[in-house]
């Protein structure tokens, strides 16, 4: 049974967060929620200019889809804030109309960073899969360090290796045993981070079981 059929059957609405739609790798194209038959009847899709167009901090994006849900969002925003500065809106319009080649170039740069990080970790004995999209790499903590837990292990890398990572536990119980690594730095810095992680884990014996 398709998800939109479930939404209609159980009378719930869907909000799709499509923020990383433009940051895809190896020819992969992230599927749009609204491309599914019947999607517009049960939900909306939200995206942002922050990722693909590098407009982080401009706080501009858009919502499309079900007419009544969009109207409800507009009502809520009407109570809580005002329109975005017009110059920012104009810049976003021009970016969407004329800057698709720049989006492709940005995605290629993130792919280079992804490869630098994933391949570097794998060479040091980690088992990390390359993500198809997004600005983060989820890495399973290698044995025997996994027994420390993702929070303590993250603190170890920060305090002893000088590398800041996000513990998977912070994203829920299913994230335990993993780290979320951002690829927002250039590839040279990411390679340096891999070296610092490797050196950190070499400085002492692995924790006892």
HELIX and SHEET records of a PDB file:
HELIX    1   1 UNK A    3  UNK A   10  1                                   8    
HELIX    2   2 UNK A   33  UNK A   35  5                                   3    
HELIX    3   3 UNK A   39  UNK A   42  1                                   4    
HELIX    4   4 UNK A   67  UNK A   80  1                                  14    
HELIX    5   5 UNK A   86  UNK A   98  1                                  13    
HELIX    6   6 UNK A  100  UNK A  123  1                                  24    
HELIX    7   7 UNK A  145  UNK A  148  5                                   4    
HELIX    8   8 UNK A  150  UNK A  161  1                                  12    
HELIX    9   9 UNK A  168  UNK A  171  5                                   4    
HELIX   10  10 UNK A  173  UNK A  175  5                                   3    
HELIX   11  11 UNK A  187  UNK A  202  1                                  16    
SHEET    1   A 3 UNK A  14  UNK A  17  0                                        
SHEET    2   A 3 UNK A  43  UNK A  48  1                                        
SHEET    3   A 3 UNK A  61  UNK A  65 -1                                        
SHEET    1   B 3 UNK A 136  UNK A 140  0                                        
SHEET    2   B 3 UNK A 178  UNK A 182 -1                                        
SHEET    3   B 3 UNK A 166  UNK A 167 -1                                        
END                                                                             
